[in-house]
Amino acid sequence: MAINTTQPLPDHWGKDDARKALKLMHTIRGFEEKAEQLYMLGKIHGTMHLSIGMEASAVGSILALKPDDYILSTHRGHGHCIAKGADLKLMMAEFMGKEAGYCRGRGGSMHIADVEGGNLGANGVVGGGIPIAVGVGLGLKMQKTDKVILCFFGDGAANTGAFHEALNMTAIYELPVVFVCENNQYAMSFSVQDAMRIEEISLRAAGYGMKGVTVDGNDVVAVHQAVSEAVALARDNHAPSLVESVTYRWRGHSKSDANRYRTSEEIEKWKQRDPIQRFAATLLKENLFSQAQLEEIEQAAYADIEAAVAFADACEEPDIAGIEEGVYA
């Protein structure tokens, strides 16, 4: 089956913007592929939740922000962190439990944060960032800034009480928050079709008096345009929005997932909508890059990953003397 293209590039996107978007998506996929390999080699402990196949959702959303805007991430947040401009070397060191990591090796995959870069952190609790976004949005409004915050969460989190309470409060107080629901079809092994009786999660926005929109989450241009509009509303009018990004994770929920609840045919169908290949096909169609240039962009991304691994491998392990640092009870 032929790979479809994405929507045409927006008028304000030049060649450099297109290159950046494509390289970011390759970098996210390469980082997670490498993290998966390191996990199998025993160099990464615990578990991890991969977003392979979902790269366009993170990149399209975060490219709609200014550098000093904020995001709140999820347990499946590696792509968000990278798209927000994180240092790959510090990320890889964090994954490998090294002292040089963003959280000194204490956070790992599910709790990585880059506060200086505007990433206020991933969260191991499903939907854990949603109520935090209300507080951040209130703080931004009280500070009278024009900053906004993107709050990412999955389809499973859209059925939690915190989701409804947060959207209601954000609407009441008119806070500069954009809620981005990455609907990857499954909350762990539970299909979204069995979890709710509406076809689009974005329809719930109307119940709180805010704008809601559903977009093809495997089309980086479509995601970017939808989130850009939502960000403009938040920045200019302090009007919150709900953007549903419909996408799919190729891997299981986590590394402990046997992935027996869906068919190989279903996974293959979604792979034909590969966000990276779709965007690359668009760039070829619009004559922005040659096939050789597209391959160079991919190779550069994977070279960055290898450099990050080499850095992390050489970093020191945490000293046992500091094991109680950050423990308050």
Contacts in CASP RR format, 6 or more apart in sequence:
PFRMAT RR
TARGET T0000
AUTHOR 0000-0000-0000
METHOD contacts of the structure
MODEL  1
MAINTTQPLPDHWGKDDARKALKLMHTIRGFEEKAEQLYMLGKIHGTMHL
SIGMEASAVGSILALKPDDYILSTHRGHGHCIAKGADLKLMMAEFMGKEA
GYCRGRGGSMHIADVEGGNLGANGVVGGGIPIAVGVGLGLKMQKTDKVIL
CFFGDGAANTGAFHEALNMTAIYELPVVFVCENNQYAMSFSVQDAMRIEE
ISLRAAGYGMKGVTVDGNDVVAVHQAVSEAVALARDNHAPSLVESVTYRW
RGHSKSDANRYRTSEEIEKWKQRDPIQRFAATLLKENLFSQAQLEEIEQA
AYADIEAAVAFADACEEPDIAGIEEGVYA
1 272 0 8 1.000
3 272 0 8 1.000
3 274 0 8 1.000
3 277 0 8 1.000
3 278 0 8 1.000
3 281 0 8 1.000
4 272 0 8 1.000
4 273 0 8 1.000
4 278 0 8 1.000
4 281 0 8 1.000
5 278 0 8 1.000
5 281 0 8 1.000
5 282 0 8 1.000
5 285 0 8 1.000
6 56 0 8 1.000
6 219 0 8 1.000
6 220 0 8 1.000
6 221 0 8 1.000
6 222 0 8 1.000
6 275 0 8 1.000
6 278 0 8 1.000
6 279 0 8 1.000
6 281 0 8 1.000
6 282 0 8 1.000
7 219 0 8 1.000
7 221 0 8 1.000
7 222 0 8 1.000
7 225 0 8 1.000
7 282 0 8 1.000
8 221 0 8 1.000
8 282 0 8 1.000
8 286 0 8 1.000
9 17 0 8 1.000
9 18 0 8 1.000
9 221 0 8 1.000
9 282 0 8 1.000
9 286 0 8 1.000
9 288 0 8 1.000
10 221 0 8 1.000
10 224 0 8 1.000
10 225 0 8 1.000
13 21 0 8 1.000
13 221 0 8 1.000
14 288 0 8 1.000
15 288 0 8 1.000
15 289 0 8 1.000
17 63 0 8 1.000
18 283 0 8 1.000
18 288 0 8 1.000
18 289 0 8 1.000
19 289 0 8 1.000
19 297 0 8 1.000
20 63 0 8 1.000
21 59 0 8 1.000
21 60 0 8 1.000
21 63 0 8 1.000
21 220 0 8 1.000
21 224 0 8 1.000
21 279 0 8 1.000
22 276 0 8 1.000
22 279 0 8 1.000
22 280 0 8 1.000
22 283 0 8 1.000
22 294 0 8 1.000
22 297 0 8 1.000
23 297 0 8 1.000
23 300 0 8 1.000
23 301 0 8 1.000
24 55 0 8 1.000
24 59 0 8 1.000
24 63 0 8 1.000
24 82 0 8 1.000
24 83 0 8 1.000
25 55 0 8 1.000
25 56 0 8 1.000
25 59 0 8 1.000
25 220 0 8 1.000
25 275 0 8 1.000
25 276 0 8 1.000
25 279 0 8 1.000
26 276 0 8 1.000
26 297 0 8 1.000
26 298 0 8 1.000
26 301 0 8 1.000
26 302 0 8 1.000
27 82 0 8 1.000
27 88 0 8 1.000
27 301 0 8 1.000
27 304 0 8 1.000
27 305 0 8 1.000
28 51 0 8 1.000
28 55 0 8 1.000
28 58 0 8 1.000
28 59 0 8 1.000
28 78 0 8 1.000
28 79 0 8 1.000
28 82 0 8 1.000
28 83 0 8 1.000
29 52 0 8 1.000
29 53 0 8 1.000
29 55 0 8 1.000
29 276 0 8 1.000
30 301 0 8 1.000
30 302 0 8 1.000
30 305 0 8 1.000
31 78 0 8 1.000
31 79 0 8 1.000
31 82 0 8 1.000
31 88 0 8 1.000
31 91 0 8 1.000
31 92 0 8 1.000
31 305 0 8 1.000
31 308 0 8 1.000
32 50 0 8 1.000
32 51 0 8 1.000
32 52 0 8 1.000
32 78 0 8 1.000
32 79 0 8 1.000
33 52 0 8 1.000
34 92 0 8 1.000
34 305 0 8 1.000
34 306 0 8 1.000
34 309 0 8 1.000
35 44 0 8 1.000
35 48 0 8 1.000
35 50 0 8 1.000
35 78 0 8 1.000
35 92 0 8 1.000
35 95 0 8 1.000
35 109 0 8 1.000
36 48 0 8 1.000
36 50 0 8 1.000
36 251 0 8 1.000
36 255 0 8 1.000
38 44 0 8 1.000
38 95 0 8 1.000
38 96 0 8 1.000
38 309 0 8 1.000
39 48 0 8 1.000
39 255 0 8 1.000
43 96 0 8 1.000
44 95 0 8 1.000
44 96 0 8 1.000
44 109 0 8 1.000
45 97 0 8 1.000
46 109 0 8 1.000
46 255 0 8 1.000
47 109 0 8 1.000
47 254 0 8 1.000
47 255 0 8 1.000
47 256 0 8 1.000
48 78 0 8 1.000
48 95 0 8 1.000
48 109 0 8 1.000
48 110 0 8 1.000
48 254 0 8 1.000
48 255 0 8 1.000
49 75 0 8 1.000
49 76 0 8 1.000
49 77 0 8 1.000
49 109 0 8 1.000
49 110 0 8 1.000
49 253 0 8 1.000
49 254 0 8 1.000
50 76 0 8 1.000
50 78 0 8 1.000
50 249 0 8 1.000
50 250 0 8 1.000
50 251 0 8 1.000
50 252 0 8 1.000
51 57 0 8 1.000
51 58 0 8 1.000
51 76 0 8 1.000
51 77 0 8 1.000
51 78 0 8 1.000
51 79 0 8 1.000
51 249 0 8 1.000
52 249 0 8 1.000
52 250 0 8 1.000
52 251 0 8 1.000
53 218 0 8 1.000
53 247 0 8 1.000
53 248 0 8 1.000
53 249 0 8 1.000
53 250 0 8 1.000
53 270 0 8 1.000
53 271 0 8 1.000
53 274 0 8 1.000
53 275 0 8 1.000
53 276 0 8 1.000
54 76 0 8 1.000
54 182 0 8 1.000
54 184 0 8 1.000
54 217 0 8 1.000
54 218 0 8 1.000
54 247 0 8 1.000
54 248 0 8 1.000
54 249 0 8 1.000
54 275 0 8 1.000
55 79 0 8 1.000
55 220 0 8 1.000
55 275 0 8 1.000
55 276 0 8 1.000
56 217 0 8 1.000
56 218 0 8 1.000
56 219 0 8 1.000
56 220 0 8 1.000
56 223 0 8 1.000
56 247 0 8 1.000
56 275 0 8 1.000
56 276 0 8 1.000
56 278 0 8 1.000
56 279 0 8 1.000
57 180 0 8 1.000
57 182 0 8 1.000
57 217 0 8 1.000
57 218 0 8 1.000
57 223 0 8 1.000
57 245 0 8 1.000
57 247 0 8 1.000
57 275 0 8 1.000
58 77 0 8 1.000
58 79 0 8 1.000
58 80 0 8 1.000
58 82 0 8 1.000
58 83 0 8 1.000
58 152 0 8 1.000
59 79 0 8 1.000
59 83 0 8 1.000
59 220 0 8 1.000
59 223 0 8 1.000
59 224 0 8 1.000
60 83 0 8 1.000
60 220 0 8 1.000
60 221 0 8 1.000
60 223 0 8 1.000
60 224 0 8 1.000
60 227 0 8 1.000
61 83 0 8 1.000
61 150 0 8 1.000
61 152 0 8 1.000
61 180 0 8 1.000
61 223 0 8 1.000
61 224 0 8 1.000
61 227 0 8 1.000
61 243 0 8 1.000
61 245 0 8 1.000
62 71 0 8 1.000
62 80 0 8 1.000
62 83 0 8 1.000
62 84 0 8 1.000
62 150 0 8 1.000
63 83 0 8 1.000
63 224 0 8 1.000
64 224 0 8 1.000
64 227 0 8 1.000
64 228 0 8 1.000
64 230 0 8 1.000
64 231 0 8 1.000
65 71 0 8 1.000
65 84 0 8 1.000
65 148 0 8 1.000
65 150 0 8 1.000
65 231 0 8 1.000
66 147 0 8 1.000
67 117 0 8 1.000
68 118 0 8 1.000
68 147 0 8 1.000
69 118 0 8 1.000
69 147 0 8 1.000
69 148 0 8 1.000
69 149 0 8 1.000
69 150 0 8 1.000
69 231 0 8 1.000
70 118 0 8 1.000
70 119 0 8 1.000
70 120 0 8 1.000
70 136 0 8 1.000
70 140 0 8 1.000
70 147 0 8 1.000
70 148 0 8 1.000
70 149 0 8 1.000
70 150 0 8 1.000
71 80 0 8 1.000
71 84 0 8 1.000
71 118 0 8 1.000
71 119 0 8 1.000
71 120 0 8 1.000
71 121 0 8 1.000
71 149 0 8 1.000
71 150 0 8 1.000
71 151 0 8 1.000
71 152 0 8 1.000
72 120 0 8 1.000
72 121 0 8 1.000
72 123 0 8 1.000
72 129 0 8 1.000
72 130 0 8 1.000
72 132 0 8 1.000
72 133 0 8 1.000
72 136 0 8 1.000
72 149 0 8 1.000
72 150 0 8 1.000
72 151 0 8 1.000
72 152 0 8 1.000
73 80 0 8 1.000
73 81 0 8 1.000
73 112 0 8 1.000
73 119 0 8 1.000
73 120 0 8 1.000
73 121 0 8 1.000
73 122 0 8 1.000
73 123 0 8 1.000
73 152 0 8 1.000
74 80 0 8 1.000
74 122 0 8 1.000
74 123 0 8 1.000
74 124 0 8 1.000
74 127 0 8 1.000
74 129 0 8 1.000
74 152 0 8 1.000
74 153 0 8 1.000
74 154 0 8 1.000
74 157 0 8 1.000
74 182 0 8 1.000
75 109 0 8 1.000
75 110 0 8 1.000
75 122 0 8 1.000
75 123 0 8 1.000
75 124 0 8 1.000
75 126 0 8 1.000
76 154 0 8 1.000
76 182 0 8 1.000
76 249 0 8 1.000
77 112 0 8 1.000
77 122 0 8 1.000
77 152 0 8 1.000
78 91 0 8 1.000
78 109 0 8 1.000
78 112 0 8 1.000
80 119 0 8 1.000
80 122 0 8 1.000
80 152 0 8 1.000
81 91 0 8 1.000
81 112 0 8 1.000
81 114 0 8 1.000
81 119 0 8 1.000
81 122 0 8 1.000
82 88 0 8 1.000
82 91 0 8 1.000
84 114 0 8 1.000
84 117 0 8 1.000
84 118 0 8 1.000
84 119 0 8 1.000
85 114 0 8 1.000
85 117 0 8 1.000
86 102 0 8 1.000
86 114 0 8 1.000
86 117 0 8 1.000
86 119 0 8 1.000
87 114 0 8 1.000
88 304 0 8 1.000
88 305 0 8 1.000
88 307 0 8 1.000
88 308 0 8 1.000
89 100 0 8 1.000
89 307 0 8 1.000
89 308 0 8 1.000
89 311 0 8 1.000
89 312 0 8 1.000
90 100 0 8 1.000
90 101 0 8 1.000
90 102 0 8 1.000
90 114 0 8 1.000
91 101 0 8 1.000
91 102 0 8 1.000
91 112 0 8 1.000
91 308 0 8 1.000
92 305 0 8 1.000
92 308 0 8 1.000
92 309 0 8 1.000
92 311 0 8 1.000
92 312 0 8 1.000
93 99 0 8 1.000
93 100 0 8 1.000
93 101 0 8 1.000
93 102 0 8 1.000
93 105 0 8 1.000
93 311 0 8 1.000
93 312 0 8 1.000
93 315 0 8 1.000
94 101 0 8 1.000
94 102 0 8 1.000
94 103 0 8 1.000
94 105 0 8 1.000
94 107 0 8 1.000
94 108 0 8 1.000
94 112 0 8 1.000
95 108 0 8 1.000
95 109 0 8 1.000
95 312 0 8 1.000
96 105 0 8 1.000
96 312 0 8 1.000
96 313 0 8 1.000
96 315 0 8 1.000
97 105 0 8 1.000
97 106 0 8 1.000
97 108 0 8 1.000
97 317 0 8 1.000
97 318 0 8 1.000
98 105 0 8 1.000
98 312 0 8 1.000
98 315 0 8 1.000
98 316 0 8 1.000
98 317 0 8 1.000
98 318 0 8 1.000
99 105 0 8 1.000
99 315 0 8 1.000
99 316 0 8 1.000
99 317 0 8 1.000
99 318 0 8 1.000
99 319 0 8 1.000
100 311 0 8 1.000
100 312 0 8 1.000
100 315 0 8 1.000
100 316 0 8 1.000
101 312 0 8 1.000
101 315 0 8 1.000
102 112 0 8 1.000
102 113 0 8 1.000
102 114 0 8 1.000
103 111 0 8 1.000
103 112 0 8 1.000
103 113 0 8 1.000
104 318 0 8 1.000
105 318 0 8 1.000
106 318 0 8 1.000
109 122 0 8 1.000
110 122 0 8 1.000
110 123 0 8 1.000
110 124 0 8 1.000
111 121 0 8 1.000
111 122 0 8 1.000
111 123 0 8 1.000
111 124 0 8 1.000
112 119 0 8 1.000
112 121 0 8 1.000
112 122 0 8 1.000
113 119 0 8 1.000
113 120 0 8 1.000
113 121 0 8 1.000
113 122 0 8 1.000
114 121 0 8 1.000
115 121 0 8 1.000
120 132 0 8 1.000
120 136 0 8 1.000
120 149 0 8 1.000
123 129 0 8 1.000
123 132 0 8 1.000
126 153 0 8 1.000
126 154 0 8 1.000
126 156 0 8 1.000
126 157 0 8 1.000
126 160 0 8 1.000
126 187 0 8 1.000
127 153 0 8 1.000
127 154 0 8 1.000
127 157 0 8 1.000
127 160 0 8 1.000
127 162 0 8 1.000
127 163 0 8 1.000
128 153 0 8 1.000
128 157 0 8 1.000
128 162 0 8 1.000
129 151 0 8 1.000
129 153 0 8 1.000
130 151 0 8 1.000
130 153 0 8 1.000
130 157 0 8 1.000
130 160 0 8 1.000
130 162 0 8 1.000
130 163 0 8 1.000
130 166 0 8 1.000
130 179 0 8 1.000
131 162 0 8 1.000
131 165 0 8 1.000
131 166 0 8 1.000
132 151 0 8 1.000
133 149 0 8 1.000
133 151 0 8 1.000
133 166 0 8 1.000
133 170 0 8 1.000
133 177 0 8 1.000
133 179 0 8 1.000
134 166 0 8 1.000
134 169 0 8 1.000
134 170 0 8 1.000
134 173 0 8 1.000
134 175 0 8 1.000
134 177 0 8 1.000
135 175 0 8 1.000
136 149 0 8 1.000
136 177 0 8 1.000
137 149 0 8 1.000
137 170 0 8 1.000
137 175 0 8 1.000
137 176 0 8 1.000
137 177 0 8 1.000
138 173 0 8 1.000
138 175 0 8 1.000
140 147 0 8 1.000
140 148 0 8 1.000
140 149 0 8 1.000
140 175 0 8 1.000
140 176 0 8 1.000
141 173 0 8 1.000
141 174 0 8 1.000
141 175 0 8 1.000
141 176 0 8 1.000
141 238 0 8 1.000
146 176 0 8 1.000
146 235 0 8 1.000
146 236 0 8 1.000
147 176 0 8 1.000
147 235 0 8 1.000
148 176 0 8 1.000
148 177 0 8 1.000
148 178 0 8 1.000
148 231 0 8 1.000
148 234 0 8 1.000
148 235 0 8 1.000
149 176 0 8 1.000
149 177 0 8 1.000
149 178 0 8 1.000
150 178 0 8 1.000
150 180 0 8 1.000
150 227 0 8 1.000
150 231 0 8 1.000
151 177 0 8 1.000
151 178 0 8 1.000
151 179 0 8 1.000
151 180 0 8 1.000
152 180 0 8 1.000
152 182 0 8 1.000
153 163 0 8 1.000
153 179 0 8 1.000
153 180 0 8 1.000
153 181 0 8 1.000
153 182 0 8 1.000
154 181 0 8 1.000
154 182 0 8 1.000
154 183 0 8 1.000
154 184 0 8 1.000
154 187 0 8 1.000
155 181 0 8 1.000
155 182 0 8 1.000
155 183 0 8 1.000
155 184 0 8 1.000
155 185 0 8 1.000
155 186 0 8 1.000
155 187 0 8 1.000
155 192 0 8 1.000
155 195 0 8 1.000
155 201 0 8 1.000
156 187 0 8 1.000
156 190 0 8 1.000
156 192 0 8 1.000
156 195 0 8 1.000
157 163 0 8 1.000
157 181 0 8 1.000
157 187 0 8 1.000
158 181 0 8 1.000
158 183 0 8 1.000
158 196 0 8 1.000
158 201 0 8 1.000
158 204 0 8 1.000
159 187 0 8 1.000
159 195 0 8 1.000
159 196 0 8 1.000
164 204 0 8 1.000
166 179 0 8 1.000
167 179 0 8 1.000
167 204 0 8 1.000
167 205 0 8 1.000
167 208 0 8 1.000
167 210 0 8 1.000
167 240 0 8 1.000
167 242 0 8 1.000
168 208 0 8 1.000
169 175 0 8 1.000
170 177 0 8 1.000
170 179 0 8 1.000
170 208 0 8 1.000
170 210 0 8 1.000
170 240 0 8 1.000
171 208 0 8 1.000
171 209 0 8 1.000
171 210 0 8 1.000
171 240 0 8 1.000
174 237 0 8 1.000
174 238 0 8 1.000
174 239 0 8 1.000
174 240 0 8 1.000
175 238 0 8 1.000
175 240 0 8 1.000
176 234 0 8 1.000
176 235 0 8 1.000
176 238 0 8 1.000
176 240 0 8 1.000
177 234 0 8 1.000
177 240 0 8 1.000
178 227 0 8 1.000
178 230 0 8 1.000
178 231 0 8 1.000
178 234 0 8 1.000
178 240 0 8 1.000
178 241 0 8 1.000
178 243 0 8 1.000
179 240 0 8 1.000
179 241 0 8 1.000
179 242 0 8 1.000
179 243 0 8 1.000
180 227 0 8 1.000
180 243 0 8 1.000
180 245 0 8 1.000
181 201 0 8 1.000
181 202 0 8 1.000
181 242 0 8 1.000
181 243 0 8 1.000
181 244 0 8 1.000
181 245 0 8 1.000
182 217 0 8 1.000
182 245 0 8 1.000
182 247 0 8 1.000
183 192 0 8 1.000
183 201 0 8 1.000
183 244 0 8 1.000
183 245 0 8 1.000
183 246 0 8 1.000
183 247 0 8 1.000
184 247 0 8 1.000
184 248 0 8 1.000
184 249 0 8 1.000
185 191 0 8 1.000
185 192 0 8 1.000
185 248 0 8 1.000
185 249 0 8 1.000
186 192 0 8 1.000
186 249 0 8 1.000
186 253 0 8 1.000
186 261 0 8 1.000
186 262 0 8 1.000
187 195 0 8 1.000
188 253 0 8 1.000
188 257 0 8 1.000
189 253 0 8 1.000
189 257 0 8 1.000
189 261 0 8 1.000
191 261 0 8 1.000
192 201 0 8 1.000
198 204 0 8 1.000
200 214 0 8 1.000
200 244 0 8 1.000
201 214 0 8 1.000
201 242 0 8 1.000
201 244 0 8 1.000
202 212 0 8 1.000
202 213 0 8 1.000
202 214 0 8 1.000
202 242 0 8 1.000
202 243 0 8 1.000
202 244 0 8 1.000
203 212 0 8 1.000
204 242 0 8 1.000
205 211 0 8 1.000
205 212 0 8 1.000
205 241 0 8 1.000
205 242 0 8 1.000
206 212 0 8 1.000
210 239 0 8 1.000
210 240 0 8 1.000
210 241 0 8 1.000
210 242 0 8 1.000
211 230 0 8 1.000
211 233 0 8 1.000
211 239 0 8 1.000
211 241 0 8 1.000
211 242 0 8 1.000
212 241 0 8 1.000
212 242 0 8 1.000
212 243 0 8 1.000
212 244 0 8 1.000
213 226 0 8 1.000
213 229 0 8 1.000
213 230 0 8 1.000
213 241 0 8 1.000
213 242 0 8 1.000
213 243 0 8 1.000
213 244 0 8 1.000
214 243 0 8 1.000
214 244 0 8 1.000
214 246 0 8 1.000
215 222 0 8 1.000
215 223 0 8 1.000
215 225 0 8 1.000
215 226 0 8 1.000
215 243 0 8 1.000
215 244 0 8 1.000
215 245 0 8 1.000
215 246 0 8 1.000
216 222 0 8 1.000
216 223 0 8 1.000
216 246 0 8 1.000
217 223 0 8 1.000
217 245 0 8 1.000
217 246 0 8 1.000
217 247 0 8 1.000
217 275 0 8 1.000
218 246 0 8 1.000
218 247 0 8 1.000
218 248 0 8 1.000
218 270 0 8 1.000
218 273 0 8 1.000
218 274 0 8 1.000
218 275 0 8 1.000
218 278 0 8 1.000
219 275 0 8 1.000
219 278 0 8 1.000
219 279 0 8 1.000
220 275 0 8 1.000
220 279 0 8 1.000
221 279 0 8 1.000
221 282 0 8 1.000
223 245 0 8 1.000
226 243 0 8 1.000
226 245 0 8 1.000
227 243 0 8 1.000
229 241 0 8 1.000
230 241 0 8 1.000
230 243 0 8 1.000
233 239 0 8 1.000
233 240 0 8 1.000
233 241 0 8 1.000
234 240 0 8 1.000
234 241 0 8 1.000
247 275 0 8 1.000
248 270 0 8 1.000
248 273 0 8 1.000
250 267 0 8 1.000
250 270 0 8 1.000
250 271 0 8 1.000
251 257 0 8 1.000
251 259 0 8 1.000
252 259 0 8 1.000
280 294 0 8 1.000
283 289 0 8 1.000
283 294 0 8 1.000
284 290 0 8 1.000
284 291 0 8 1.000
284 294 0 8 1.000
289 297 0 8 1.000
END
